[in-house]
Amino acid sequence: MRLALKPLVVVATLVPIALDVWAFNHHHLGADPYKALIRDTGVWSLWLLGFTLLLTPVRRLTSWHRLGTLRRLLGLIAFFYAAIHTLAYVVFDRFAGIDPAGGVGATAVALTLSTARDVLDKPFLLIGTAAFVAMAPLAVTSTHAMIGRLGGRRWKRLHRLVYAVAIASLLHHWWPLADRFHPVDRFALLILPSLAFRVAWAWTHRPPRRIDGPLVARVLQ
């Protein structure tokens, strides 16, 4: 009997957020639970993004083509964690320092300005914001209906943004670290070989150049 991979993946990948919510409600996330929630959701978004990229090399090397059906699902869950990560930062970090007494409109403006200033002042936040914004169209166009609307070629071209998202996400993770750009970083060991594999595969499997074009034909006449 074939295992239902997608339900298993959904349950397994949502366990971390469920555990964090439970720990948050029971005061088990440490001295600063808000920062812990922001950190954990960012870490899991990066893990899932890395696993999403890893699926293609594993599928090509093992010929286990069922793995290809999980790529969009893992990408969507990675975006879900990135959205929670971003929302938690805005609510617990930026909104916490704003006085809401001025009303909804004034609070919204103050929150927007406070968030924009913080993002522009800190390169790692700017890079992370760029990665999240780039992930949004990938999530929106992940359905079969959107693939049909865009067409396979345009859809594939758009979804190559995931490579830029992966690099930007690594930079967002690395930038605040004291030993930034450490070569044995766990996320780098997951993401960078996957990207290198794609480059090598594209190079070794590129179609041969045609030699029967008009210019060649004229030269040979």
WOWO-V154570 format. One line per field, one symbol per residue. ss: DSSP state (H for helix, E for strand, - for the rest). phi: phi as a letter, one per 30 degrees, with the letter a starting at -180 (. if undefined). psi: psi as a letter, one per 40 degrees, with the letter a starting at -180 (. if undefined). A space follows every 10 residues. Layout:
ss: ???
phi: ???
psi: ???
This chain:
ss: ----HHHHHH HHHHHHHHHH HHHHH----- --HHHHHHHH HHHHHHHHHH HHHHHHHHHH HH--HHHHHH HHHHHHHHHH HHHHHHHHHH HHHHHHH--H HH-HHHHHHH HHHHHHHHHH H-HHHHHHHH HHHHHHHHHH ---HHHHHHH -HHHHHHHH- HHHHHHHHHH HHHHH----- -----HHHHH HHHHHHHHHH HHHH------ ---HHHHHHH -
phi: .dddddeddd dddceedddd dddddciccj dbdddddddd ddddddeddd ddddededdd dciddddddc ddddddddde ddddeddddd ddcdddccdd ddjddddddd dddddddddd dbeddddddd dddddedddd cddddddddd iedddddddd eedddddddd ddddedddce iddceddddc dddddddddd ddddcddddd ccdedddddd d
psi: hhigdddddd ddeedddddd dddddefeea dgdddddddd dddddddddd dddddddddd defgedddee dddddddddd dddddddddd ddddddehhe eeiddddddd dddddddddd dhdddddddd dddddddddd feiddddddd idddddddee dddddddddd dddddeidfi fhdfhddddd dddddddddd dddeeiiiii efidddddde .
